[in-house]
Amino acid sequence: MERSLSMELVRVTEAAAIASARWMGRGLKNEADDAATSAMRTVFDTIPMQGVVVIGEGEMDEAPMLYIGEELGTGHGPEVDVAVDPLEGTNIVASGGWNALAVLAVADRGNLLNAPDMYMDKIAVGPEAVGKVDINAPVIDNLRAVAKAKNKNIEDVVATILNRERHAEIIEQIREAGARIKLISDGDVAGAINTAFEQTGVDILFGSGGAPEGVIAAVGLKCLGGELQGKLLPQNAEEEERCRQMGLDVNKVLYMDDLVKGEDAIFAATGVTDGELLRGVRVQGASSMTHSLVMRAKSGTVRFVEGQHSLQKKPNLVMND
């Protein structure tokens, strides 16, 4: 992939964030998602690449665009796989909550996991704990491993997990171990990525969420030297059959090389609402301010990008000429 693609992709997440942020706190999650999707698609069409969506929200949420198999980009430039979530945290935006993102990941063609939009069990850690955790191990063992790797007492380890009824047993085990928990309402991409940034105070992510978000988070952690392990969780016979058709073994643990192969990949995210890592969109008159993160695995470069966007000159975040 070309180095310049990193900054081009930030334009995509910036546009999606700005479009969806207009719906913040209005209780209309579908409208926010549609706005992000439309804006992302519009800017994708200007990016010099030959992209194909290999995992995204198009099936589970029946999104109108950015479905699995859709071609993105101008049709010229590098051939790449795309994993995308135009609005990671639709409920967050609807309620005006924390950590909503517009997010995507790109890798050379054939290097991202091609899987249906379904649930995935996950465990994620930052660089210090790479190779120390096991998604099949008991929760207490993983907490001890992270505590040892980070030279902490287990009581000082902070786990993050989606606040769902299905996670009640994991939550109970974390608390019985004496570790602390940061429950999140939505947005486990941010939860996974936060494990690799000391300032967020998060050490490990547990639990199940969307498979697209798992692949996107894996790309982010690849850039940061972290680790994500996953297991696909089909909910019915139809999903199991779709996995078989795509050559996927639902009993297999998916390691980093299964989720994102090769030495290069790009992760880009723009904050829609405020979070531990990124600020949300700010509107100042006819301008919108954005705060983004873009990372490349091959170079190890991590950039935080602040943008000021004139919505009069670029109403769709695209120059008309």
PyMOL commands that set and color helices and strands:
alter all, ss='L'
color gray80, all
select helices_A, chain A and resi 5-21+29-44+90-95+127-129+139-149+154-156+165-177+188-194+198-200+211-224+237-245+256-259
alter helices_A, ss='H'
color red, helices_A
select strands_A, chain A and resi 50-55+71-72+79-88+101-108+119-125+158-162+180-184+204-210+227-233+265-271+282-284+287-296+301-310
alter strands_A, ss='S'
color yellow, strands_A
deselect
rebuild
show_as cartoon
